[in-house]
Amino acid sequence: MSGLRDHMRTIRRGFRMPAIGVVTLLAGLSLAVPGTAGAAVPVAPSTTTHGTPAPAPDGAMAQVAAMQPGWNLGNSLDATGEDETSWGNPRVTEALLDNIRAQGFNSVRIPVTWGRHQGPAPDHTIDPAHLDRVREVVDWALADGFHVMIDVHHDSWQWIADMPADRAGVLARYDATWRQVAAAFRDSSPRLVFESVNEPQFTGGADDARNAELLNELNTSFHRIVRGSGGNNTTRLLVLPTLHTSADQARLDELTATFDTLGDPNLAATVHYYGYWPFSVNVAGGTRFDATAQKDLTDTFDRVHNTFVARGIPVILGEYGLLGFDRHTGTIQQGEKLKFFESLGHHARIRQLTTMLWDNGQHFQRTGFRWNDPELFAQIESSWTTRSGTASSDQVFSARAAAVTDKTLTLNLNGTSFTGLRHGAGDLVRGTDYTVQDDRLTITASALTRLSGSRAYGTNAVLHARFSHGVPWRIDLVTHDTPVLRSATGTTDSFAVPTDFRGDRLATMEATYADGTNAGPHGWTPYKEYDRAFAPDYAAGVTTLTPDFFAEVEDGAPVTLTFHYWSGTTVTYHVTRSGTSVTGTAA
């Protein structure tokens, strides 16, 4: 299952586009490439010197600890089009790296895809212009004082995946790639780190055990080539991934065997983590960071720590995030998203895992130099050093059609203590505006009535629960009524349900046939994937059903849709597909 998840995430990222659960990423010299009859490939090593920033600390554990926290320069030098702008990001600038450094990041992972910029066999010569550009960006980052990690990135699924059918050819190209990269950076600062391959996967391999043997061959060859290239490469920190960068125990054990064989103290392991899949993409009713999603996170980090860190092998979480971010960061509800990142940062810290946020351009603006979601970054940043209190929800709903009543939230103190509830610059009055009993925060009906004013649909006021440390927890006071859906016609390529949301927000959607069986994609669950099968458009007042949804709906079979809203309200609707035509009716 993890192999499929990782493969799908890798493919989706290629269009950024985007697996589930666990998943990693990471002058004047002539170079002889094996199998080329001694053909020399000229490679100019980096000539920039960096005297001001501190050198890499002694020991792999210390260096990886110094890399915390890290950030990914995703979808730039790893883009598989004509150049680094082909996936929609602007050219990388020195100013971007300066600004990322100013956010508090100590390391930057620079994914690099080499394949499109290589010549044919037997030399597989890397285009000097591409290599020079990689070197330029690396040198900017080193000059900023970053620890820098470069890798062989989307090559993993573009051509390395063919290794089961073309072992000799793939290995020769892989070796040629690393010989050239190692030679180019042999004299670079020890703060430059090499990662052997991003998210390794193999097409048509017999099974995971055989695929692990192929990965071991790549990792071992990478190690031999880099160590034999001289200069700072003789002791440079090298990062090795598990198969699929998975943290399943079998994958961790396979990589452990490689570490045991190599016996090199200057090595680190890497895995990736994108959360419990139903929560990470919002499918199968996985709308909340619930006990199951929390256990997936803690179990994963415990396994990685116990397998590697506990025996002195450092671990880099080379990518982390949520897979729904590959569409947009609103796929996962904001409060649930914040709880995930708060927990991830804490558990990574106590398990001594260095984290590197995956950012393909959706988080930090690469020309505006601002966070698209400052609240999210504040939570991430806080988690580097402490815990924050949260609550069962960041939304308190009151129906306009009913009398206002007291509303209660459960506080997740996370080792903090509750200190007060604030509206704007003023503190609310404990005992009058709210009460706290153990972990139960109750906002009184009188306070809700006063703060909600005329009770227009939507958020009428914003409160902040404050704790002894960490960031405050935002609470939106929302006035709503049951959404109203209207009949519509359209096509399988373009169908939208006219929706008067009336202040509510859509959480998920069920789809079933008259006999109770599941309709649409992901047939194993009635709950469809947010954005992939359906999506709300609050500004336009519609709920869209996608072509992907109708592609797996039976022709002529009426489908009952049940829309679940964050207030707890549900509304049913019926759609029928007839060829490419679709008719929708309100229940």
C-alpha positions as CSV (number, residue, x, y, z in Angstrom):
1,M,0.0,0.0,0.0
2,S,2.8,2.5,0.9
3,G,4.5,1.9,-2.5
4,L,1.3,2.9,-4.3
5,R,0.9,5.9,-2.1
6,D,4.4,7.1,-2.7
7,H,4.3,6.5,-6.4
8,M,1.0,8.4,-6.8
9,R,2.4,11.4,-4.8
10,T,5.5,11.5,-6.9
11,I,3.5,11.5,-10.1
12,R,1.1,14.2,-8.9
13,R,4.0,16.4,-7.9
14,G,5.4,16.2,-11.4
15,F,2.7,18.5,-12.6
16,R,2.4,20.3,-9.5
17,M,1.0,19.1,-9.4
18,P,1.8,16.3,-6.3
19,A,1.5,9.3,-1.1
20,I,-0.1,8.3,1.8
21,G,1.2,8.2,5.2
22,V,4.8,7.8,5.2
23,V,6.9,8.9,2.8
24,T,11.5,11.1,1.7
25,L,13.1,12.9,-0.2
26,L,16.5,14.6,0.1
27,A,37.7,23.5,-11.1
28,G,39.6,22.0,-14.0
29,L,38.9,18.5,-12.9
30,S,38.4,15.6,-15.4
31,L,36.1,12.8,-14.6
32,A,36.2,9.3,-15.9
33,V,32.9,7.5,-16.1
34,P,32.9,3.7,-15.9
35,G,31.8,2.0,-19.1
36,T,33.0,4.9,-21.3
37,A,36.4,3.6,-22.1
38,G,38.0,6.3,-19.8
39,A,36.1,9.1,-21.5
40,A,36.8,12.3,-19.6
41,V,33.9,14.6,-18.7
42,P,35.1,18.1,-17.7
43,V,33.5,19.3,-14.5
44,A,34.3,22.5,-12.7
45,P,33.9,22.3,-9.0
46,S,32.4,25.0,-6.9
47,T,34.9,27.9,-6.4
48,T,32.9,30.0,-3.9
49,T,34.4,30.0,-0.5
50,H,32.4,30.7,2.6
51,G,34.5,31.8,5.5
52,T,31.8,33.6,7.7
53,P,29.2,30.9,8.4
54,A,30.1,28.3,11.0
55,P,31.4,24.9,9.7
56,A,29.4,21.8,10.0
57,P,29.5,20.5,13.6
58,D,31.5,17.3,14.3
59,G,29.6,14.1,14.0
60,A,26.5,13.1,12.0
61,M,24.1,13.4,14.9
62,A,25.3,16.9,15.7
63,Q,25.2,18.1,12.0
64,V,21.6,16.8,11.5
65,A,20.5,18.4,14.8
66,A,22.0,21.7,13.5
67,M,20.0,21.4,10.3
68,Q,16.7,21.7,12.3
69,P,14.5,23.2,11.0
70,G,14.6,22.8,7.2
71,W,12.7,23.9,4.2
72,N,12.3,22.5,0.6
73,L,12.9,24.5,-2.5
74,G,10.4,22.4,-4.3
75,N,9.3,22.5,-7.9
76,S,12.2,24.6,-9.1
77,L,15.5,22.8,-10.0
78,D,13.6,19.6,-9.8
79,A,11.1,20.6,-12.5
80,T,11.1,18.3,-15.5
81,G,10.3,20.8,-18.2
82,E,12.6,23.1,-20.1
83,D,13.9,24.9,-17.1
84,E,13.3,25.7,-13.4
85,T,10.2,27.9,-14.3
86,S,8.4,25.1,-16.2
87,W,6.2,24.2,-13.2
88,G,5.1,27.7,-12.5
89,N,7.6,29.0,-10.0
90,P,9.9,32.0,-10.8
91,R,13.6,31.6,-11.1
92,V,15.3,31.1,-7.7
93,T,16.9,34.3,-6.4
94,E,19.4,35.1,-3.7
95,A,16.8,37.2,-2.1
96,L,14.4,34.3,-1.8
97,L,17.1,32.3,0.1
98,D,17.9,35.3,2.3
99,N,14.3,35.7,3.2
100,I,13.9,32.0,4.0
101,R,16.9,32.2,6.3
102,A,15.3,35.1,8.0
103,Q,12.3,32.9,8.8
104,G,14.5,30.8,11.1
105,F,15.3,27.9,8.9
106,N,18.7,26.4,9.3
107,S,18.8,24.1,6.3
108,V,17.4,24.0,2.8
109,R,16.8,20.9,0.7
110,I,17.3,21.7,-3.0
111,P,15.7,18.9,-5.1
112,V,17.4,18.5,-8.4
113,T,16.2,16.5,-11.5
114,W,19.1,15.8,-13.8
115,G,17.7,13.5,-16.5
116,R,16.4,16.1,-18.9
117,H,19.8,17.8,-18.7
118,Q,21.9,14.8,-19.5
119,G,23.4,13.6,-22.7
120,P,23.1,10.0,-24.1
121,A,25.0,6.9,-23.0
122,P,27.6,6.0,-22.4
123,D,28.8,9.4,-20.8
124,H,25.4,10.7,-19.7
125,T,27.1,14.1,-19.5
126,I,25.2,16.7,-17.5
127,D,24.6,20.0,-19.3
128,P,27.2,22.4,-17.9
129,A,24.6,25.2,-17.8
130,H,22.3,23.2,-15.6
131,L,25.2,22.1,-13.3
132,D,26.4,25.7,-13.1
133,R,22.9,26.8,-12.1
134,V,22.6,24.2,-9.4
135,R,26.0,25.2,-8.1
136,E,25.0,28.9,-8.1
137,V,21.9,28.3,-6.0
138,V,23.8,25.9,-3.7
139,D,26.5,28.6,-3.2
140,W,24.0,31.3,-2.4
141,A,22.5,29.0,0.3
142,L,25.8,28.1,1.7
143,A,26.8,31.8,1.9
144,D,23.6,32.4,3.9
145,G,24.8,29.9,6.5
146,F,22.4,27.2,5.5
147,H,23.1,23.5,5.7
148,V,22.2,22.4,2.1
149,M,21.0,19.0,0.9
150,I,20.9,18.2,-2.9
151,D,19.7,15.0,-4.4
152,V,18.7,13.0,-7.5
153,H,15.0,13.9,-7.5
154,H,12.3,13.1,-10.1
155,D,14.9,10.9,-11.9
156,S,13.6,8.3,-9.4
157,W,10.4,7.7,-11.4
158,Q,11.5,9.0,-14.8
159,W,14.3,6.4,-15.4
160,I,15.7,4.9,-12.1
161,A,12.3,3.1,-11.7
162,D,13.2,1.0,-14.8
163,M,16.0,-0.7,-12.9
164,P,14.3,-4.1,-12.7
165,A,14.2,-4.4,-16.5
166,D,17.5,-2.5,-17.2
167,R,19.7,-3.0,-14.2
168,A,23.0,-2.4,-15.9
169,G,21.8,0.6,-17.9
170,V,20.2,2.4,-15.0
171,L,23.1,1.7,-12.7
172,A,25.6,3.1,-15.3
173,R,23.5,6.3,-15.7
174,Y,23.1,6.7,-11.9
175,D,26.8,6.2,-11.3
176,A,27.7,8.7,-14.1
177,T,25.3,11.2,-12.5
178,W,26.8,11.0,-9.1
179,R,30.4,11.0,-10.4
180,Q,29.8,14.3,-12.0
181,V,27.9,15.8,-9.1
182,A,30.4,14.6,-6.6
183,A,33.3,16.0,-8.6
184,A,31.5,19.4,-9.0
185,F,31.0,19.8,-5.3
186,R,34.0,17.9,-3.8
187,D,35.5,21.0,-2.3
188,S,32.2,22.6,-1.2
189,S,31.6,23.3,2.5
190,P,31.0,20.3,4.7
191,R,27.5,21.9,5.3
192,L,26.6,20.6,1.9
193,V,24.9,17.2,2.2
194,F,24.2,14.6,-0.6
195,E,21.0,12.5,-0.7
196,S,21.3,9.5,-2.9
197,V,17.8,9.4,-4.5
198,N,14.4,10.9,-3.8
199,E,11.5,8.5,-3.0
200,P,13.1,5.4,-4.6
201,Q,10.6,3.2,-6.4
202,F,10.8,0.5,-9.0
203,T,8.5,-0.5,-11.8
204,G,7.9,-4.2,-12.4
205,G,10.0,-5.4,-9.5
206,A,9.3,-8.8,-8.1
207,D,8.3,-7.6,-4.7
208,D,9.5,-5.1,-2.0
209,A,12.3,-7.4,-0.8
210,R,13.8,-7.5,-4.3
211,N,13.2,-3.8,-4.8
212,A,15.0,-3.2,-1.5
213,E,18.0,-5.1,-2.9
214,L,18.0,-2.7,-5.9
215,L,17.9,0.3,-3.6
216,N,20.7,-1.1,-1.5
217,E,22.8,-1.4,-4.8
218,L,22.1,2.2,-5.6
219,N,22.8,3.4,-2.1
220,T,26.0,1.4,-1.9
221,S,27.2,2.6,-5.3
222,F,26.4,6.2,-4.3
223,H,28.4,5.8,-1.1
224,R,31.4,4.3,-2.9
225,I,31.5,7.0,-5.7
226,V,31.2,10.0,-3.3
227,R,33.7,8.7,-0.8
228,G,36.2,7.9,-3.6
229,S,35.9,11.4,-5.2
230,G,38.1,13.0,-2.6
231,G,38.1,16.5,-1.1
232,N,35.4,17.1,1.5
233,N,33.4,14.2,0.0
234,T,35.6,11.7,2.0
235,T,33.7,12.7,5.2
236,R,30.7,14.6,3.8
237,L,27.3,13.7,5.4
238,L,25.5,11.3,3.1
239,V,21.7,10.7,3.4
240,L,20.2,7.4,2.4
241,P,16.4,6.8,2.0
242,T,14.2,3.8,2.7
243,L,12.3,2.2,-0.2
244,H,9.5,4.7,-1.1
245,T,10.9,6.8,1.8
246,S,8.4,4.8,3.9
247,A,8.6,4.4,7.6
248,D,7.0,0.9,7.6
249,Q,9.2,-1.3,9.9
250,A,10.2,-3.6,7.1
251,R,11.5,-0.7,5.0
252,L,13.4,0.7,8.1
253,D,15.0,-2.7,8.7
254,E,16.1,-3.0,5.1
255,L,17.9,0.4,5.3
256,T,19.4,-0.6,8.7
257,A,21.1,-3.6,6.9
258,T,22.7,-1.1,4.5
259,F,24.0,1.0,7.3
260,D,25.4,-2.1,9.0
261,T,27.2,-3.1,5.8
262,L,28.7,0.4,5.1
263,G,29.9,1.0,8.7
264,D,30.3,4.7,8.0
265,P,29.6,7.1,10.9
266,N,28.9,10.1,8.5
267,L,25.5,8.8,7.3
268,A,21.9,9.7,8.0
269,A,18.6,8.1,7.2
270,T,15.6,9.9,5.6
271,V,11.9,9.2,5.4
272,H,9.0,11.4,4.4
273,Y,5.7,12.0,6.3
274,Y,2.4,13.3,4.9
275,G,0.1,12.0,7.5
276,Y,-2.6,9.4,7.8
277,W,-3.9,9.2,4.2
278,P,-7.7,9.7,4.7
279,F,-7.0,12.8,6.8
280,S,-4.1,14.0,4.5
281,V,-6.4,14.2,1.4
282,N,-9.8,14.4,3.2
283,V,-11.3,11.2,1.9
284,A,-13.3,8.3,3.6
285,G,-14.6,10.8,6.2
286,G,-11.2,11.7,7.4
287,T,-12.1,15.3,8.1
288,R,-10.5,15.5,11.6
289,F,-7.1,15.0,13.1
290,D,-8.6,12.3,15.3
291,A,-7.2,9.6,17.4
292,T,-6.5,7.4,14.4
293,A,-4.6,10.1,12.6
294,Q,-2.7,11.0,15.8
295,K,-1.7,7.4,16.4
296,D,-0.4,7.1,12.8
297,L,1.9,10.1,13.4
298,T,3.2,9.0,16.8
299,D,3.7,5.4,15.8
300,T,5.6,6.4,12.7
301,F,8.0,8.7,14.6
302,D,8.4,6.2,17.4
303,R,9.5,3.5,14.8
304,V,11.9,5.8,13.1
305,H,13.5,6.9,16.4
306,N,13.7,3.4,17.8
307,T,15.2,2.0,14.6
308,F,17.8,4.7,13.9
309,V,18.2,7.5,16.4
310,A,18.3,5.3,19.4
311,R,21.3,3.5,17.9
312,G,23.1,6.7,16.9
313,I,21.9,7.1,13.3
314,P,20.4,10.6,12.7
315,V,17.2,11.0,10.7
316,I,16.0,13.7,8.4
317,L,12.3,14.0,7.7
318,G,13.2,15.1,4.2
319,E,9.6,16.2,3.4
320,Y,6.5,16.7,5.5
321,G,3.1,18.2,5.0
322,L,-0.4,17.2,3.9
323,L,-1.1,15.7,0.5
324,G,-4.2,17.8,0.1
325,F,-1.8,20.8,-0.1
326,D,-0.9,19.6,-3.6
327,R,-4.3,21.0,-4.7
328,H,-4.6,23.9,-2.2
329,T,-4.1,24.3,1.5
330,G,-7.9,24.6,2.0
331,T,-8.6,20.9,1.3
332,I,-8.0,20.3,5.1
333,Q,-10.0,22.4,7.5
334,Q,-7.9,25.1,9.1
335,G,-8.2,24.1,12.8
336,E,-7.6,20.4,12.0
337,K,-4.6,21.3,9.9
338,L,-3.1,23.4,12.7
339,K,-3.5,20.5,15.2
340,F,-1.7,18.2,12.8
341,F,1.3,20.6,12.5
342,E,1.4,21.3,16.2
343,S,1.6,17.6,17.0
344,L,4.0,16.8,14.2
345,G,6.5,19.5,15.3
346,H,6.3,18.4,18.9
347,H,6.7,14.7,18.3
348,A,9.5,15.2,15.8
349,R,11.3,17.3,18.4
350,I,11.1,14.8,21.2
351,R,12.1,12.0,18.9
352,Q,15.1,14.0,17.6
353,L,14.0,14.1,14.0
354,T,15.1,17.0,11.8
355,T,12.1,18.3,9.8
356,M,12.1,19.8,6.3
357,L,8.8,21.4,5.2
358,W,7.8,20.6,1.6
359,D,7.1,23.8,-0.1
360,N,6.4,23.8,-3.9
361,G,5.6,27.5,-3.8
362,Q,2.2,27.2,-2.1
363,H,3.5,28.3,1.4
364,F,6.2,31.0,1.1
365,Q,5.8,33.5,-1.7
366,R,8.9,33.4,-3.8
367,T,8.7,37.0,-4.9
368,G,6.5,38.6,-2.3
369,F,8.5,36.9,0.5
370,R,5.4,36.4,2.7
371,W,3.6,33.3,4.0
372,N,0.3,32.6,2.3
373,D,-1.0,31.3,5.6
374,P,0.7,33.2,8.4
375,E,-1.4,31.4,11.0
376,L,0.0,28.0,9.7
377,F,3.6,29.2,9.8
378,A,3.2,30.6,13.3
379,Q,2.0,27.2,14.5
380,I,4.9,25.4,12.7
381,E,7.5,27.9,14.0
382,S,6.1,27.6,17.6
383,S,6.4,23.8,17.4
384,W,10.1,24.0,16.9
385,T,10.6,24.9,20.6
386,T,7.4,24.4,22.5
387,R,3.8,23.1,22.6
388,S,0.6,25.1,22.0
389,G,-2.8,24.5,23.3
390,T,-5.6,23.7,20.9
391,A,-9.3,22.8,21.1
392,S,-11.8,20.4,19.7
393,S,-12.7,23.0,17.0
394,D,-11.8,26.5,15.9
395,Q,-15.4,27.1,15.0
396,V,-18.5,27.7,17.2
397,F,-21.7,27.6,15.2
398,S,-25.0,29.2,16.3
399,A,-28.1,28.8,14.2
400,R,-29.8,32.1,13.3
401,A,-33.2,30.4,13.2
402,A,-32.8,29.3,16.9
403,A,-32.2,31.0,20.2
404,V,-28.5,31.4,21.1
405,T,-27.3,28.9,23.7
406,D,-24.1,28.2,25.6
407,K,-21.4,26.5,23.5
408,T,-18.7,24.2,24.8
409,L,-15.3,23.2,23.4
410,T,-12.9,20.7,24.7
411,L,-9.4,22.1,25.3
412,N,-6.3,20.1,24.3
413,L,-3.9,21.6,26.8
414,N,-0.8,19.7,25.5
415,G,1.1,20.4,28.7
416,T,0.1,24.1,28.8
417,S,-2.4,25.8,31.1
418,F,-5.3,27.9,30.0
419,T,-4.8,31.6,30.8
420,G,-7.8,33.4,29.3
421,L,-10.1,34.2,26.4
422,R,-9.6,37.4,24.4
423,H,-11.6,39.3,21.8
424,G,-9.5,41.8,19.9
425,A,-7.4,43.6,22.5
426,G,-9.7,43.0,25.4
427,D,-10.0,40.0,27.7
428,L,-13.4,38.4,28.2
429,V,-14.6,38.0,31.8
430,R,-14.3,34.6,33.3
431,G,-17.5,33.5,35.0
432,T,-19.6,35.9,32.9
433,D,-18.5,35.5,29.3
434,Y,-17.1,32.0,29.7
435,T,-16.3,29.3,32.2
436,V,-13.6,26.7,32.3
437,Q,-14.0,23.3,34.1
438,D,-11.1,20.9,33.7
439,D,-10.7,20.8,29.9
440,R,-14.1,22.2,29.1
441,L,-14.3,25.8,27.8
442,T,-17.9,27.1,27.7
443,I,-18.8,30.4,26.1
444,T,-22.0,31.8,27.5
445,A,-25.1,32.6,25.5
446,S,-24.9,36.2,26.7
447,A,-21.4,36.6,25.4
448,L,-22.2,34.9,22.1
449,T,-25.2,37.2,21.6
450,R,-23.2,40.3,22.4
451,L,-20.3,39.4,20.2
452,S,-22.4,38.2,17.2
453,G,-24.1,41.6,16.8
454,S,-26.7,41.5,14.0
455,R,-25.9,37.8,13.4
456,A,-25.2,38.0,9.7
457,Y,-24.4,34.7,8.2
458,G,-20.7,33.8,8.5
459,T,-18.1,34.7,11.1
460,N,-19.3,37.5,13.4
461,A,-16.4,37.6,15.8
462,V,-13.0,36.0,16.4
463,L,-11.8,35.0,19.8
464,H,-8.4,33.7,20.9
465,A,-7.9,31.2,23.7
466,R,-4.6,31.9,25.3
467,F,-2.3,29.4,27.1
468,S,0.8,29.6,29.2
469,H,3.0,29.1,26.2
470,G,2.8,28.5,22.5
471,V,0.5,30.4,20.1
472,P,-3.1,31.3,20.9
473,W,-6.0,29.2,19.5
474,R,-8.3,31.2,17.2
475,I,-12.1,30.5,17.7
476,D,-14.5,31.8,15.0
477,L,-18.0,32.6,16.2
478,V,-20.2,31.6,13.2
479,T,-23.9,32.3,12.5
480,H,-25.5,29.8,10.1
481,D,-28.7,28.2,9.0
482,T,-29.2,25.0,7.0
483,P,-27.8,25.4,3.5
484,V,-30.2,25.4,0.6
485,L,-29.5,23.4,-2.5
486,R,-31.4,23.9,-5.8
487,S,-32.1,21.7,-8.8
488,A,-29.7,22.0,-11.8
489,T,-28.7,20.5,-15.1
490,G,-25.3,20.1,-16.7
491,T,-22.8,17.7,-18.1
492,T,-20.3,15.2,-16.7
493,D,-17.6,17.8,-17.6
494,S,-19.4,20.7,-16.0
495,F,-21.9,20.3,-13.2
496,A,-22.5,22.5,-10.2
497,V,-25.2,22.4,-7.5
498,P,-26.5,25.9,-6.8
499,T,-25.9,26.3,-3.1
500,D,-26.8,29.0,-0.6
501,F,-24.4,28.1,2.1
502,R,-26.0,30.5,4.6
503,G,-22.8,30.8,6.7
504,D,-22.0,27.1,6.9
505,R,-18.9,25.3,5.5
506,L,-18.7,22.0,3.7
507,A,-16.8,19.2,5.4
508,T,-17.4,16.1,3.2
509,M,-19.8,14.4,0.8
510,E,-21.3,10.9,0.7
511,A,-22.4,9.3,-2.5
512,T,-24.6,6.1,-2.6
513,Y,-26.9,4.3,-5.0
514,A,-30.5,3.4,-4.1
515,D,-29.4,-0.1,-2.9
516,G,-27.0,1.5,-0.4
517,T,-23.8,0.6,-2.3
518,N,-21.1,3.3,-2.8
519,A,-21.1,5.5,-5.9
520,G,-18.3,7.3,-7.5
521,P,-14.5,7.0,-7.1
522,H,-13.0,5.3,-4.0
523,G,-15.8,2.7,-4.1
524,W,-14.6,1.2,-0.8
525,T,-16.1,4.2,1.0
526,P,-19.2,6.3,0.6
527,Y,-17.2,9.5,1.6
528,K,-15.6,11.0,-1.5
529,E,-12.3,12.9,-1.8
530,Y,-12.5,16.6,-1.2
531,D,-11.5,18.5,-4.4
532,R,-11.1,15.3,-6.4
533,A,-14.8,14.4,-6.5
534,F,-16.4,17.6,-5.2
535,A,-15.5,21.1,-4.1
536,P,-17.4,24.1,-2.7
537,D,-17.1,27.5,-4.2
538,Y,-18.4,29.9,-1.5
539,A,-18.0,33.1,-3.6
540,A,-19.9,31.6,-6.6
541,G,-22.5,29.9,-4.4
542,V,-22.1,26.5,-6.0
543,T,-20.9,23.0,-5.1
544,T,-19.0,21.5,-8.0
545,L,-19.1,17.8,-8.9
546,T,-16.0,16.9,-11.0
547,P,-15.6,14.9,-14.2
548,D,-13.6,12.4,-12.1
549,F,-16.6,11.8,-9.9
550,F,-19.0,11.2,-12.9
551,A,-16.4,9.0,-14.6
552,E,-17.2,6.3,-12.0
553,V,-20.9,6.8,-11.7
554,E,-23.2,4.3,-13.4
555,D,-25.2,5.6,-16.3
556,G,-28.9,6.0,-15.5
557,A,-28.5,5.0,-11.8
558,P,-29.8,7.7,-9.4
559,V,-27.2,8.7,-6.8
560,T,-28.0,10.2,-3.4
561,L,-25.5,12.8,-2.2
562,T,-25.3,13.6,1.5
563,F,-23.4,16.8,2.2
564,H,-21.9,17.1,5.7
565,Y,-21.3,20.6,7.0
566,W,-19.0,21.7,9.8
567,S,-22.0,22.9,11.9
568,G,-23.1,19.3,12.0
569,T,-25.9,19.8,9.5
570,T,-26.5,17.3,6.7
571,V,-28.4,18.0,3.4
572,T,-29.3,15.4,0.8
573,Y,-29.4,15.9,-3.0
574,H,-30.0,13.5,-6.0
575,V,-28.0,13.4,-9.3
576,T,-28.5,11.1,-12.3
577,R,-26.1,10.7,-15.1
578,S,-27.5,9.9,-18.6
579,G,-24.6,9.7,-21.0
580,T,-22.8,13.0,-20.7
581,S,-25.9,14.8,-19.3
582,V,-26.5,15.2,-15.6
583,T,-29.7,16.2,-13.8
584,G,-29.7,17.3,-10.1
585,T,-32.6,17.7,-7.8
586,A,-33.0,18.9,-4.2
587,A,-34.3,16.3,-1.8
